[in-house]
């Protein structure tokens, strides 16, 4: 079995440098860390995690509690978190809250009992008692995607307001005036923010958002189906339905087809949270894309900063509109999202 001395010889560095690289010490250059990680992979080196945790009071393990593992957005986010953590020498244990505060508390308790070094959380509803207690007790923690106002924890998220404005401008340019939204849970920051952004964007064009055009969903496909059925039953149905997440958009698409109607000929459809499936639907869905992989990487880096005793920065990345054909667009208007710069802020 390979030893740490073997890794040092293979990488051409000292044993101390190997140790610092595997512990994420900032003094190790990116090039040296890359050589160490390559040597670890080549030699199959496996440090004794138990002995190291007793010696350093660290387990080199992060916890990730996500809202719904069935949501493709969170699946991609979890993958990005795991990849970045592994690159920095950490393992990740994932808990699925299934949009339930009690399950979120269960996972937080279990992860803390396993002596994780830090915790990434996408809060369900307004949070949960155990999670809030852990944050206030100083547990190294970062909120990702969603956050809880007033809790002093770095937040890594995307800002969709500009993308929602772009979407409404796009729909207005296509001649649509009756626009409805399937909202996420009002107890979540993302649920509230997307409705507020949509209402504000409509107001810029003098367009109303009547109560009948706001349907309360739960970020699940079933609620998208139910709300869309209600929209279609209105005396004056909306011309476009904007679903505030991808699963609700798929439910809306099913509801339209169940009525024997067509997208976009009878009703247009747009979504927040672009997913790979949307290019394969008929028609491909116009959507707002979040920089999911970048969010996952930034969240891990912020958490490692917290573990090291530093403040850790909040990071906000802008979302982008991806134009396809589900709102009646001509082919010439379709385009992919473009890379976005990072904006940093304090929580």
SULHU-V287757 format. One record per run of one state. SS is the DSSP state (h for helix, s for strand, l for the rest). FROM is the first residue (numbers start at 1). TO is the last residue. Records with the same first field share a line. If there is no record, write none. Layout:
SS->FROM-TO ; FROM-TO
//
This chain:
l->1-3 ; 12-14 ; 23-29 ; 44-48 ; 57-60 ; 67-71 ; 88-90 ; 97-100 ; 114-117 ; 122-128 ; 137-140 ; 145-153 ; 160-160 ; 174-178 ; 184-188 ; 204-210 ; 217-220 ; 233-239 ; 244-245 ; 259-267 ; 273-275 ; 280-285 ; 290-291 ; 308-313 ; 319-319 ; 324-330 ; 334-334 ; 336-341 ; 346-347
h->4-11 ; 15-22 ; 30-43 ; 49-56 ; 72-87 ; 101-113 ; 129-136 ; 161-173 ; 189-203 ; 211-213 ; 221-232 ; 246-258 ; 276-279 ; 292-307 ; 331-333
s->61-66 ; 91-96 ; 118-121 ; 141-144 ; 154-159 ; 179-183 ; 214-216 ; 240-243 ; 268-272 ; 286-289 ; 314-318 ; 320-323 ; 335-335 ; 342-345
//
